[in-house]
Amino acid sequence: MTEITGRAALRAGASAVVEESYAFACMRCGYGWEQSYEIEHHTDADGHAFVLYVADGRVVPSPLNRPTCRNCDGHVVRILRPGRVASARKAELTSAPLP
């Protein structure tokens, strides 16, 4: 789930970049999706550590704080390990229909 990347260029001030991926499932509408993030580790002028989450090249809010469903904008979202949504979709497509 977590991997330190060997990127040559870090965003200004980043000391390290870690990649994490998560699967999400909305408990309101049933929509599921997966997203990967680059988590940049920084230190502010006072020496306090902080991180920036980057998805698809944009800084975004942490997916761990009040995630929002991409389908219905609901906030009852379950966070799962990566691959769970993809494996559920694959199982759904390959399962035989009931008589």
PDB file as gemmi writes it, atoms N, CA and C in Angstrom:
CRYST1    1.000    1.000    1.000  90.00  90.00  90.00 P 1                      
ATOM      1  N   MET A   1       0.817  -1.184   0.000  1.00  0.00           N  
ATOM      2  CA  MET A   1       0.000   0.000   0.000  1.00  0.00           C  
ATOM      3  C   MET A   1       0.866   1.254   0.000  1.00  0.00           C  
ATOM      4  N   THR A   2       2.006   1.233   0.674  1.00  0.00           N  
ATOM      5  CA  THR A   2       2.863   2.403   0.740  1.00  0.00           C  
ATOM      6  C   THR A   2       4.182   2.095   0.068  1.00  0.00           C  
ATOM      7  N   GLU A   3       4.670   3.048  -0.705  1.00  0.00           N  
ATOM      8  CA  GLU A   3       5.934   2.858  -1.399  1.00  0.00           C  
ATOM      9  C   GLU A   3       6.633   4.200  -1.501  1.00  0.00           C  
ATOM     10  N   ILE A   4       7.909   4.239  -1.120  1.00  0.00           N  
ATOM     11  CA  ILE A   4       8.687   5.463  -1.273  1.00  0.00           C  
ATOM     12  C   ILE A   4       9.164   5.498  -2.710  1.00  0.00           C  
ATOM     13  N   THR A   5       8.909   6.604  -3.372  1.00  0.00           N  
ATOM     14  CA  THR A   5       9.248   6.690  -4.785  1.00  0.00           C  
ATOM     15  C   THR A   5      10.658   7.222  -4.966  1.00  0.00           C  
ATOM     16  N   GLY A   6      11.233   6.909  -6.101  1.00  0.00           N  
ATOM     17  CA  GLY A   6      12.565   7.387  -6.423  1.00  0.00           C  
ATOM     18  C   GLY A   6      12.512   8.566  -7.360  1.00  0.00           C  
ATOM     19  N   ARG A   7      11.580   9.474  -7.159  1.00  0.00           N  
ATOM     20  CA  ARG A   7      11.446  10.644  -8.033  1.00  0.00           C  
ATOM     21  C   ARG A   7      12.667  11.531  -7.902  1.00  0.00           C  
ATOM     22  N   ALA A   8      13.152  12.016  -9.016  1.00  0.00           N  
ATOM     23  CA  ALA A   8      14.316  12.892  -9.015  1.00  0.00           C  
ATOM     24  C   ALA A   8      13.947  14.286  -8.536  1.00  0.00           C  
ATOM     25  N   ALA A   9      12.789  14.770  -8.912  1.00  0.00           N  
ATOM     26  CA  ALA A   9      12.390  16.135  -8.565  1.00  0.00           C  
ATOM     27  C   ALA A   9      11.215  16.112  -7.603  1.00  0.00           C  
ATOM     28  N   LEU A  10      11.397  16.719  -6.439  1.00  0.00           N  
ATOM     29  CA  LEU A  10      10.328  16.834  -5.465  1.00  0.00           C  
ATOM     30  C   LEU A  10       9.713  18.221  -5.584  1.00  0.00           C  
ATOM     31  N   ARG A  11       8.433  18.335  -5.215  1.00  0.00           N  
ATOM     32  CA  ARG A  11       7.798  19.651  -5.168  1.00  0.00           C  
ATOM     33  C   ARG A  11       8.589  20.516  -4.182  1.00  0.00           C  
ATOM     34  N   ALA A  12       8.618  21.797  -4.383  1.00  0.00           N  
ATOM     35  CA  ALA A  12       9.420  22.712  -3.561  1.00  0.00           C  
ATOM     36  C   ALA A  12       9.249  22.425  -2.074  1.00  0.00           C  
ATOM     37  N   GLY A  13      10.347  22.117  -1.417  1.00  0.00           N  
ATOM     38  CA  GLY A  13      10.345  21.918   0.024  1.00  0.00           C  
ATOM     39  C   GLY A  13      10.053  20.506   0.488  1.00  0.00           C  
ATOM     40  N   ALA A  14       9.682  19.595  -0.399  1.00  0.00           N  
ATOM     41  CA  ALA A  14       9.373  18.226   0.020  1.00  0.00           C  
ATOM     42  C   ALA A  14      10.655  17.475   0.331  1.00  0.00           C  
ATOM     43  N   SER A  15      10.665  16.751   1.449  1.00  0.00           N  
ATOM     44  CA  SER A  15      11.837  15.966   1.820  1.00  0.00           C  
ATOM     45  C   SER A  15      11.705  14.522   1.363  1.00  0.00           C  
ATOM     46  N   ALA A  16      10.485  14.057   1.139  1.00  0.00           N  
ATOM     47  CA  ALA A  16      10.241  12.688   0.675  1.00  0.00           C  
ATOM     48  C   ALA A  16       8.846  12.608   0.075  1.00  0.00           C  
ATOM     49  N   VAL A  17       8.654  11.614  -0.777  1.00  0.00           N  
ATOM     50  CA  VAL A  17       7.344  11.364  -1.369  1.00  0.00           C  
ATOM     51  C   VAL A  17       7.021   9.883  -1.189  1.00  0.00           C  
ATOM     52  N   VAL A  18       5.833   9.615  -0.679  1.00  0.00           N  
ATOM     53  CA  VAL A  18       5.357   8.250  -0.487  1.00  0.00           C  
ATOM     54  C   VAL A  18       4.098   8.084  -1.312  1.00  0.00           C  
ATOM     55  N   GLU A  19       3.963   6.952  -1.989  1.00  0.00           N  
ATOM     56  CA  GLU A  19       2.745   6.683  -2.756  1.00  0.00           C  
ATOM     57  C   GLU A  19       1.848   5.753  -1.959  1.00  0.00           C  
ATOM     58  N   GLU A  20       0.566   6.092  -1.893  1.00  0.00           N  
ATOM     59  CA  GLU A  20      -0.433   5.241  -1.260  1.00  0.00           C  
ATOM     60  C   GLU A  20      -1.651   5.181  -2.146  1.00  0.00           C  
ATOM     61  N   SER A  21      -2.298   4.023  -2.130  1.00  0.00           N  
ATOM     62  CA  SER A  21      -3.529   3.832  -2.885  1.00  0.00           C  
ATOM     63  C   SER A  21      -4.601   3.326  -1.934  1.00  0.00           C  
ATOM     64  N   TYR A  22      -5.819   3.736  -2.189  1.00  0.00           N  
ATOM     65  CA  TYR A  22      -6.953   3.328  -1.372  1.00  0.00           C  
ATOM     66  C   TYR A  22      -8.127   2.979  -2.270  1.00  0.00           C  
ATOM     67  N   ALA A  23      -8.976   2.116  -1.779  1.00  0.00           N  
ATOM     68  CA  ALA A  23     -10.266   1.846  -2.405  1.00  0.00           C  
ATOM     69  C   ALA A  23     -11.318   2.468  -1.495  1.00  0.00           C  
ATOM     70  N   PHE A  24     -12.392   2.965  -2.085  1.00  0.00           N  
ATOM     71  CA  PHE A  24     -13.455   3.623  -1.334  1.00  0.00           C  
ATOM     72  C   PHE A  24     -14.794   3.010  -1.725  1.00  0.00           C  
ATOM     73  N   ALA A  25     -15.685   2.890  -0.757  1.00  0.00           N  
ATOM     74  CA  ALA A  25     -17.041   2.411  -1.025  1.00  0.00           C  
ATOM     75  C   ALA A  25     -18.023   3.300  -0.271  1.00  0.00           C  
ATOM     76  N   CYS A  26     -18.976   3.866  -1.001  1.00  0.00           N  
ATOM     77  CA  CYS A  26     -19.979   4.728  -0.391  1.00  0.00           C  
ATOM     78  C   CYS A  26     -21.077   3.859   0.221  1.00  0.00           C  
ATOM     79  N   MET A  27     -21.354   4.070   1.477  1.00  0.00           N  
ATOM     80  CA  MET A  27     -22.395   3.317   2.169  1.00  0.00           C  
ATOM     81  C   MET A  27     -23.778   3.896   1.891  1.00  0.00           C  
ATOM     82  N   ARG A  28     -23.831   5.044   1.256  1.00  0.00           N  
ATOM     83  CA  ARG A  28     -25.107   5.688   0.932  1.00  0.00           C  
ATOM     84  C   ARG A  28     -25.651   5.203  -0.414  1.00  0.00           C  
ATOM     85  N   CYS A  29     -24.788   5.245  -1.457  1.00  0.00           N  
ATOM     86  CA  CYS A  29     -25.278   4.896  -2.798  1.00  0.00           C  
ATOM     87  C   CYS A  29     -24.648   3.625  -3.368  1.00  0.00           C  
ATOM     88  N   GLY A  30     -23.621   3.096  -2.709  1.00  0.00           N  
ATOM     89  CA  GLY A  30     -22.996   1.864  -3.172  1.00  0.00           C  
ATOM     90  C   GLY A  30     -21.891   2.042  -4.193  1.00  0.00           C  
ATOM     91  N   TYR A  31     -21.586   3.275  -4.568  1.00  0.00           N  
ATOM     92  CA  TYR A  31     -20.544   3.533  -5.561  1.00  0.00           C  
ATOM     93  C   TYR A  31     -19.175   3.187  -4.982  1.00  0.00           C  
ATOM     94  N   GLY A  32     -18.302   2.608  -5.802  1.00  0.00           N  
ATOM     95  CA  GLY A  32     -16.948   2.276  -5.377  1.00  0.00           C  
ATOM     96  C   GLY A  32     -15.933   2.836  -6.352  1.00  0.00           C  
ATOM     97  N   TRP A  33     -14.763   3.235  -5.852  1.00  0.00           N  
ATOM     98  CA  TRP A  33     -13.696   3.754  -6.697  1.00  0.00           C  
ATOM     99  C   TRP A  33     -12.361   3.573  -5.991  1.00  0.00           C  
ATOM    100  N   GLU A  34     -11.288   3.723  -6.758  1.00  0.00           N  
ATOM    101  CA  GLU A  34      -9.943   3.634  -6.221  1.00  0.00           C  
ATOM    102  C   GLU A  34      -9.160   4.870  -6.640  1.00  0.00           C  
ATOM    103  N   GLN A  35      -8.193   5.265  -5.805  1.00  0.00           N  
ATOM    104  CA  GLN A  35      -7.392   6.446  -6.095  1.00  0.00           C  
ATOM    105  C   GLN A  35      -5.996   6.251  -5.504  1.00  0.00           C  
ATOM    106  N   SER A  36      -4.986   6.680  -6.242  1.00  0.00           N  
ATOM    107  CA  SER A  36      -3.615   6.686  -5.752  1.00  0.00           C  
ATOM    108  C   SER A  36      -3.224   8.123  -5.417  1.00  0.00           C  
ATOM    109  N   TYR A  37      -2.374   8.260  -4.408  1.00  0.00           N  
ATOM    110  CA  TYR A  37      -1.931   9.577  -3.947  1.00  0.00           C  
ATOM    111  C   TYR A  37      -0.418   9.582  -3.804  1.00  0.00           C  
ATOM    112  N   GLU A  38       0.192  10.703  -4.105  1.00  0.00           N  
ATOM    113  CA  GLU A  38       1.577  10.968  -3.739  1.00  0.00           C  
ATOM    114  C   GLU A  38       1.494  11.802  -2.470  1.00  0.00           C  
ATOM    115  N   ILE A  39       2.121  11.330  -1.416  1.00  0.00           N  
ATOM    116  CA  ILE A  39       2.085  12.043  -0.140  1.00  0.00           C  
ATOM    117  C   ILE A  39       3.456  12.671   0.063  1.00  0.00           C  
ATOM    118  N   GLU A  40       3.476  13.979  -0.012  1.00  0.00           N  
ATOM    119  CA  GLU A  40       4.721  14.726   0.103  1.00  0.00           C  
ATOM    120  C   GLU A  40       4.941  15.143   1.554  1.00  0.00           C  
ATOM    121  N   HIS A  41       6.110  14.846   2.069  1.00  0.00           N  
ATOM    122  CA  HIS A  41       6.463  15.206   3.439  1.00  0.00           C  
ATOM    123  C   HIS A  41       7.245  16.513   3.422  1.00  0.00           C  
ATOM    124  N   HIS A  42       6.787  17.469   4.219  1.00  0.00           N  
ATOM    125  CA  HIS A  42       7.387  18.800   4.286  1.00  0.00           C  
ATOM    126  C   HIS A  42       7.647  19.176   5.743  1.00  0.00           C  
ATOM    127  N   THR A  43       8.438  20.217   5.947  1.00  0.00           N  
ATOM    128  CA  THR A  43       8.653  20.822   7.261  1.00  0.00           C  
ATOM    129  C   THR A  43       8.459  22.320   7.103  1.00  0.00           C  
ATOM    130  N   ASP A  44       7.632  22.901   7.995  1.00  0.00           N  
ATOM    131  CA  ASP A  44       7.384  24.343   7.881  1.00  0.00           C  
ATOM    132  C   ASP A  44       8.526  25.145   8.523  1.00  0.00           C  
ATOM    133  N   ALA A  45       8.414  26.468   8.481  1.00  0.00           N  
ATOM    134  CA  ALA A  45       9.474  27.355   8.975  1.00  0.00           C  
ATOM    135  C   ALA A  45       9.751  27.171  10.465  1.00  0.00           C  
ATOM    136  N   ASP A  46       8.749  26.675  11.212  1.00  0.00           N  
ATOM    137  CA  ASP A  46       8.922  26.450  12.654  1.00  0.00           C  
ATOM    138  C   ASP A  46       9.405  25.047  12.971  1.00  0.00           C  
ATOM    139  N   GLY A  47       9.665  24.250  11.937  1.00  0.00           N  
ATOM    140  CA  GLY A  47      10.169  22.895  12.153  1.00  0.00           C  
ATOM    141  C   GLY A  47       9.090  21.834  12.337  1.00  0.00           C  
ATOM    142  N   HIS A  48       7.830  22.196  12.111  1.00  0.00           N  
ATOM    143  CA  HIS A  48       6.734  21.239  12.252  1.00  0.00           C  
ATOM    144  C   HIS A  48       6.525  20.478  10.937  1.00  0.00           C  
ATOM    145  N   ALA A  49       6.390  19.168  11.061  1.00  0.00           N  
ATOM    146  CA  ALA A  49       6.174  18.323   9.882  1.00  0.00           C  
ATOM    147  C   ALA A  49       4.725  18.412   9.426  1.00  0.00           C  
ATOM    148  N   PHE A  50       4.520  18.379   8.115  1.00  0.00           N  
ATOM    149  CA  PHE A  50       3.178  18.297   7.551  1.00  0.00           C  
ATOM    150  C   PHE A  50       3.270  17.567   6.218  1.00  0.00           C  
ATOM    151  N   VAL A  51       2.131  17.086   5.740  1.00  0.00           N  
ATOM    152  CA  VAL A  51       2.101  16.367   4.472  1.00  0.00           C  
ATOM    153  C   VAL A  51       1.100  17.013   3.521  1.00  0.00           C  
ATOM    154  N   LEU A  52       1.355  16.860   2.232  1.00  0.00           N  
ATOM    155  CA  LEU A  52       0.425  17.276   1.186  1.00  0.00           C  
ATOM    156  C   LEU A  52       0.039  16.028   0.401  1.00  0.00           C  
ATOM    157  N   TYR A  53      -1.246  15.852   0.167  1.00  0.00           N  
ATOM    158  CA  TYR A  53      -1.737  14.758  -0.666  1.00  0.00           C  
ATOM    159  C   TYR A  53      -1.899  15.281  -2.080  1.00  0.00           C  
ATOM    160  N   VAL A  54      -1.323  14.568  -3.047  1.00  0.00           N  
ATOM    161  CA  VAL A  54      -1.393  14.968  -4.449  1.00  0.00           C  
ATOM    162  C   VAL A  54      -2.020  13.812  -5.226  1.00  0.00           C  
ATOM    163  N   ALA A  55      -3.103  14.107  -5.945  1.00  0.00           N  
ATOM    164  CA  ALA A  55      -3.776  13.113  -6.785  1.00  0.00           C  
ATOM    165  C   ALA A  55      -3.927  13.698  -8.178  1.00  0.00           C  
ATOM    166  N   ASP A  56      -3.491  12.945  -9.164  1.00  0.00           N  
ATOM    167  CA  ASP A  56      -3.582  13.397 -10.556  1.00  0.00           C  
ATOM    168  C   ASP A  56      -2.939  14.770 -10.751  1.00  0.00           C  
ATOM    169  N   GLY A  57      -1.823  15.011 -10.050  1.00  0.00           N  
ATOM    170  CA  GLY A  57      -1.083  16.253 -10.205  1.00  0.00           C  
ATOM    171  C   GLY A  57      -1.620  17.446  -9.439  1.00  0.00           C  
ATOM    172  N   ARG A  58      -2.696  17.256  -8.664  1.00  0.00           N  
ATOM    173  CA  ARG A  58      -3.298  18.365  -7.907  1.00  0.00           C  
ATOM    174  C   ARG A  58      -3.223  18.088  -6.418  1.00  0.00           C  
ATOM    175  N   VAL A  59      -2.941  19.116  -5.613  1.00  0.00           N  
ATOM    176  CA  VAL A  59      -2.990  18.978  -4.164  1.00  0.00           C  
ATOM    177  C   VAL A  59      -4.458  18.857  -3.768  1.00  0.00           C  
ATOM    178  N   VAL A  60      -4.775  17.826  -2.976  1.00  0.00           N  
ATOM    179  CA  VAL A  60      -6.152  17.546  -2.572  1.00  0.00           C  
ATOM    180  C   VAL A  60      -6.206  17.346  -1.056  1.00  0.00           C  
ATOM    181  N   PRO A  61      -7.395  17.436  -0.470  1.00  0.00           N  
ATOM    182  CA  PRO A  61      -7.512  17.146   0.962  1.00  0.00           C  
ATOM    183  C   PRO A  61      -7.165  15.689   1.241  1.00  0.00           C  
ATOM    184  N   SER A  62      -6.736  15.408   2.446  1.00  0.00           N  
ATOM    185  CA  SER A  62      -6.451  14.027   2.831  1.00  0.00           C  
ATOM    186  C   SER A  62      -7.704  13.173   2.626  1.00  0.00           C  
ATOM    187  N   PRO A  63      -7.548  12.010   1.987  1.00  0.00           N  
ATOM    188  CA  PRO A  63      -8.710  11.139   1.797  1.00  0.00           C  
ATOM    189  C   PRO A  63      -9.136  10.470   3.096  1.00  0.00           C  
ATOM    190  N   LEU A  64      -8.333  10.601   4.133  1.00  0.00           N  
ATOM    191  CA  LEU A  64      -8.636   9.965   5.410  1.00  0.00           C  
ATOM    192  C   LEU A  64      -9.502  10.843   6.308  1.00  0.00           C  
ATOM    193  N   ASN A  65      -9.631  12.124   5.955  1.00  0.00           N  
ATOM    194  CA  ASN A  65     -10.455  13.061   6.727  1.00  0.00           C  
ATOM    195  C   ASN A  65     -11.733  13.357   5.963  1.00  0.00           C  
ATOM    196  N   ARG A  66     -12.822  12.801   6.400  1.00  0.00           N  
ATOM    197  CA  ARG A  66     -14.135  13.054   5.811  1.00  0.00           C  
ATOM    198  C   ARG A  66     -14.163  12.874   4.290  1.00  0.00           C  
ATOM    199  N   PRO A  67     -13.913  11.655   3.829  1.00  0.00           N  
ATOM    200  CA  PRO A  67     -13.965  11.420   2.377  1.00  0.00           C  
ATOM    201  C   PRO A  67     -15.361  11.678   1.825  1.00  0.00           C  
ATOM    202  N   THR A  68     -15.414  12.072   0.560  1.00  0.00           N  
ATOM    203  CA  THR A  68     -16.669  12.405  -0.107  1.00  0.00           C  
ATOM    204  C   THR A  68     -16.871  11.485  -1.292  1.00  0.00           C  
ATOM    205  N   CYS A  69     -18.069  10.947  -1.423  1.00  0.00           N  
ATOM    206  CA  CYS A  69     -18.399  10.068  -2.547  1.00  0.00           C  
ATOM    207  C   CYS A  69     -18.373  10.862  -3.844  1.00  0.00           C  
ATOM    208  N   ARG A  70     -17.730  10.300  -4.850  1.00  0.00           N  
ATOM    209  CA  ARG A  70     -17.662  10.946  -6.164  1.00  0.00           C  
ATOM    210  C   ARG A  70     -18.993  10.894  -6.895  1.00  0.00           C  
ATOM    211  N   ASN A  71     -19.878  10.027  -6.456  1.00  0.00           N  
ATOM    212  CA  ASN A  71     -21.157   9.845  -7.145  1.00  0.00           C  
ATOM    213  C   ASN A  71     -22.282  10.676  -6.521  1.00  0.00           C  
ATOM    214  N   CYS A  72     -22.412  10.626  -5.183  1.00  0.00           N  
ATOM    215  CA  CYS A  72     -23.560  11.278  -4.539  1.00  0.00           C  
ATOM    216  C   CYS A  72     -23.167  12.379  -3.556  1.00  0.00           C  
ATOM    217  N   ASP A  73     -21.867  12.642  -3.402  1.00  0.00           N  
ATOM    218  CA  ASP A  73     -21.349  13.634  -2.456  1.00  0.00           C  
ATOM    219  C   ASP A  73     -21.615  13.284  -1.003  1.00  0.00           C  
ATOM    220  N   GLY A  74     -21.981  12.032  -0.733  1.00  0.00           N  
ATOM    221  CA  GLY A  74     -22.195  11.589   0.640  1.00  0.00           C  
ATOM    222  C   GLY A  74     -20.877  11.465   1.390  1.00  0.00           C  
ATOM    223  N   HIS A  75     -20.962  11.446   2.724  1.00  0.00           N  
ATOM    224  CA  HIS A  75     -19.761  11.362   3.547  1.00  0.00           C  
ATOM    225  C   HIS A  75     -19.693  10.088   4.367  1.00  0.00           C  
ATOM    226  N   VAL A  76     -20.566   9.134   4.097  1.00  0.00           N  
ATOM    227  CA  VAL A  76     -20.491   7.845   4.763  1.00  0.00           C  
ATOM    228  C   VAL A  76     -19.742   6.917   3.811  1.00  0.00           C  
ATOM    229  N   VAL A  77     -18.413   7.054   3.827  1.00  0.00           N  
ATOM    230  CA  VAL A  77     -17.550   6.356   2.878  1.00  0.00           C  
ATOM    231  C   VAL A  77     -16.602   5.449   3.649  1.00  0.00           C  
ATOM    232  N   ARG A  78     -16.546   4.218   3.225  1.00  0.00           N  
ATOM    233  CA  ARG A  78     -15.642   3.256   3.842  1.00  0.00           C  
ATOM    234  C   ARG A  78     -14.346   3.227   3.043  1.00  0.00           C  
ATOM    235  N   ILE A  79     -13.211   3.228   3.751  1.00  0.00           N  
ATOM    236  CA  ILE A  79     -11.905   3.178   3.113  1.00  0.00           C  
ATOM    237  C   ILE A  79     -11.383   1.748   3.232  1.00  0.00           C  
ATOM    238  N   LEU A  80     -10.972   1.197   2.092  1.00  0.00           N  
ATOM    239  CA  LEU A  80     -10.525  -0.189   2.020  1.00  0.00           C  
ATOM    240  C   LEU A  80      -9.119  -0.254   1.450  1.00  0.00           C  
ATOM    241  N   ARG A  81      -8.504  -1.413   1.568  1.00  0.00           N  
ATOM    242  CA  ARG A  81      -7.182  -1.563   0.949  1.00  0.00           C  
ATOM    243  C   ARG A  81      -7.335  -1.552  -0.566  1.00  0.00           C  
ATOM    244  N   PRO A  82      -6.304  -1.144  -1.280  1.00  0.00           N  
ATOM    245  CA  PRO A  82      -6.416  -1.042  -2.735  1.00  0.00           C  
ATOM    246  C   PRO A  82      -6.697  -2.399  -3.373  1.00  0.00           C  
ATOM    247  N   GLY A  83      -7.444  -2.364  -4.467  1.00  0.00           N  
ATOM    248  CA  GLY A  83      -7.772  -3.579  -5.194  1.00  0.00           C  
ATOM    249  C   GLY A  83      -9.130  -4.163  -4.849  1.00  0.00           C  
ATOM    250  N   ARG A  84      -9.726  -3.733  -3.761  1.00  0.00           N  
ATOM    251  CA  ARG A  84     -11.009  -4.295  -3.323  1.00  0.00           C  
ATOM    252  C   ARG A  84     -12.131  -3.967  -4.300  1.00  0.00           C  
ATOM    253  N   VAL A  85     -12.182  -2.769  -4.796  1.00  0.00           N  
ATOM    254  CA  VAL A  85     -13.237  -2.381  -5.738  1.00  0.00           C  
ATOM    255  C   VAL A  85     -13.044  -3.123  -7.050  1.00  0.00           C  
ATOM    256  N   ALA A  86     -11.808  -3.163  -7.530  1.00  0.00           N  
ATOM    257  CA  ALA A  86     -11.524  -3.842  -8.793  1.00  0.00           C  
ATOM    258  C   ALA A  86     -11.846  -5.333  -8.697  1.00  0.00           C  
ATOM    259  N   SER A  87     -11.503  -5.972  -7.581  1.00  0.00           N  
ATOM    260  CA  SER A  87     -11.774  -7.403  -7.450  1.00  0.00           C  
ATOM    261  C   SER A  87     -13.271  -7.674  -7.322  1.00  0.00           C  
ATOM    262  N   ALA A  88     -14.008  -6.788  -6.678  1.00  0.00           N  
ATOM    263  CA  ALA A  88     -15.456  -6.962  -6.575  1.00  0.00           C  
ATOM    264  C   ALA A  88     -16.112  -6.817  -7.947  1.00  0.00           C  
ATOM    265  N   ARG A  89     -15.652  -5.856  -8.735  1.00  0.00           N  
ATOM    266  CA  ARG A  89     -16.204  -5.685 -10.087  1.00  0.00           C  
ATOM    267  C   ARG A  89     -15.891  -6.888 -10.962  1.00  0.00           C  
ATOM    268  N   LYS A  90     -14.675  -7.423 -10.827  1.00  0.00           N  
ATOM    269  CA  LYS A  90     -14.298  -8.592 -11.614  1.00  0.00           C  
ATOM    270  C   LYS A  90     -15.155  -9.791 -11.227  1.00  0.00           C  
ATOM    271  N   ALA A  91     -15.374  -9.987  -9.935  1.00  0.00           N  
ATOM    272  CA  ALA A  91     -16.199 -11.098  -9.469  1.00  0.00           C  
ATOM    273  C   ALA A  91     -17.636 -10.956  -9.963  1.00  0.00           C  
ATOM    274  N   GLU A  92     -18.136  -9.743  -9.974  1.00  0.00           N  
ATOM    275  CA  GLU A  92     -19.496  -9.489 -10.442  1.00  0.00           C  
ATOM    276  C   GLU A  92     -19.632  -9.836 -11.928  1.00  0.00           C  
ATOM    277  N   LEU A  93     -18.621  -9.496 -12.705  1.00  0.00           N  
ATOM    278  CA  LEU A  93     -18.666  -9.767 -14.150  1.00  0.00           C  
ATOM    279  C   LEU A  93     -18.496 -11.235 -14.497  1.00  0.00           C  
ATOM    280  N   THR A  94     -17.764 -11.971 -13.667  1.00  0.00           N  
ATOM    281  CA  THR A  94     -17.486 -13.379 -13.984  1.00  0.00           C  
ATOM    282  C   THR A  94     -18.444 -14.349 -13.306  1.00  0.00           C  
ATOM    283  N   SER A  95     -19.278 -13.875 -12.394  1.00  0.00           N  
ATOM    284  CA  SER A  95     -20.200 -14.779 -11.716  1.00  0.00           C  
ATOM    285  C   SER A  95     -21.328 -15.200 -12.666  1.00  0.00           C  
ATOM    286  N   ALA A  96     -21.721 -16.431 -12.510  1.00  0.00           N  
ATOM    287  CA  ALA A  96     -22.797 -16.969 -13.363  1.00  0.00           C  
ATOM    288  C   ALA A  96     -24.139 -16.446 -12.854  1.00  0.00           C  
ATOM    289  N   PRO A  97     -25.037 -16.116 -13.776  1.00  0.00           N  
ATOM    290  CA  PRO A  97     -26.376 -15.661 -13.357  1.00  0.00           C  
ATOM    291  C   PRO A  97     -27.149 -16.798 -12.721  1.00  0.00           C  
ATOM    292  N   LEU A  98     -27.960 -16.461 -11.741  1.00  0.00           N  
ATOM    293  CA  LEU A  98     -28.799 -17.459 -11.076  1.00  0.00           C  
ATOM    294  C   LEU A  98     -29.998 -17.794 -11.944  1.00  0.00           C  
ATOM    295  N   PRO A  99     -30.423 -19.079 -11.916  1.00  0.00           N  
ATOM    296  CA  PRO A  99     -31.591 -19.476 -12.742  1.00  0.00           C  
ATOM    297  C   PRO A  99     -32.873 -18.863 -12.252  1.00  0.00           C  
TER     298      PRO A  99                                                      
END                                                                             
